[in-house]
Amino acid sequence: MEEMVLMPAFYKNMTRTVKLGNLKIGSKYPVRIKGMLKTPYSDIRGLIAEAKHLEKEGAEALRVAVREERDAKIAKTLKEEIGVPLVADIHFHYKVALAAIENGFDGIRLNPLNISKTTEIREVVRQAKACKIPIRVGVNSGGFKKNFSSPEALARQMVSSCGRYIRILEKESFFDIMVSLKGSDAATTIIANELFSKEFNYPLHLGITATGSYLAGVVKSSIGLGGLLSKGIGNIIRVSLTAPSFLEIRVAKYILQALNLRKYGPEIVSCPTCSRCEVKLIDIVDRFNKELIDSGLTAPIRIALMGCVVNGPGEARQADIGAAFGKKKAVIFKKDKILRNSDENNIIKDLLQEVRKTWM
């Protein structure tokens, strides 16, 4: 049975549905998560291990950079090991795209800024159409070799470039199209995708490109992707970080869960701590989270761990289960019911015990 979700009221941007392998992407389906393989082809074992890791983390599709025609053979190797669809990321050489299709990739990405000859585009489109695979038209802000006066000016140029490309595909009666418009900043990315969604109804692949260091990348991605998703724009996301690829999947899941677009397991609500907090809450939350992960709990429940009596009891009651501290003591709540008392030394054990009673 196809996985479909009742999208939140704000999710009103209806798009076409595009099939990527066995994965359907479009507005009536969940917002999907794509990962990217970063291991070099020279390390086949490492590449396979990374692909398996990303699939286990929750990636529903994987992007593979295919630089040369011979690299396209990697699709067959990976498909023997994993079950998620593979997308070949193609630049500069259209024959590499043809090789990727021939070797069994489930989708390809073409860059309008470096594969631009109409005859070459048409040849790729005809082959994709024959093999019934989609094309992502992907424009990155870094592909333009000029400066722009504002994020809006750059965003408009990105949309214009995509629009011209799409018209070539449509003239070939090809409509299995996805689009990505990625800036290295949130503002450009948001504007470009908003403009595109007003003019076209193709599914949007969201991402911020070249985000910088890990923490900066998480912030940019959360603002850019979250801002668009909260407006109902976006159908598949890929978080780009200068960090190990599995962290990109985890951040993507956190973004979707924060917006109630997907549920991936338990969510911890905890306060930032202040001078009222009399316990080592940061340490408690870190240790509890590790124990929770190790427990294998997958139920999408909300667990509160609050450091003082100001917001603690309210947050704990509003969660599925939670604990609030006062001095060194803690009270464990389940909705409006007080389950038991605990303390700083025993809260992790006691709270996990109560979680297991109901959800494991």
ZIPEDA-V435284 format. One line per field, one symbol per residue. ss: DSSP state (~ for helix, > for strand, _ for the rest). psi: psi as a letter, one per 40 degrees, with the letter a starting at -180 (. if undefined). A space follows every 10 residues. Layout:
BEGIN
ss=???
psi=???
END
This chain:
BEGIN
ss=__________ _______>>> __>>>_____ _>>>>>____ ___~~~~~~~ ~~~~~~~___ >>>>>___~~ ~~~~~~~~~_ ____>>>>>_ ___~~~~~~~ ~~____>>>> _______~~~ ~~~~~~~~~~ ~__>>>>>>> ~~~_______ ~~~~~~~~~~ ~~~~~~~~~~ ~_____>>>> >>___~~~~~ ~~~~~~~~~_ __>>>>____ ___~~~~~~~ ~~~~~~~~~_ _____>>___ ____~~~~~~ ~~~~~~~~__ ______>>>> __________ ~~~~~~~~~~ ~~~~~_____ _>>>>>____ _~~~~~~~__ >>>>>>__>> >>>>__>>>> >>>___~~~~ ~~~~~~~~~_
psi=hhhiihiide geghiihhhh behhhideii hihiihhehi degddddddd dddddddehe ihhhhhdidd deedddddee dieiihhhhh idhddddddd ddeeieiihi heeegehddd dddddddddd efiihhhhhi deehfiiidi dddddddddd dddddddddd defheghiih ghieiddddd ddddddeddi fiihhiihif eaiddddddd ddddddddde eehhdiihhh igiidddddd ddddddddef diheaihhhi ieiaedheig dddddddddd dddddehehg ihhhhieaec edddddddid iiihihbeii hhihbehhdi iaiddedddd dddddddde.
END
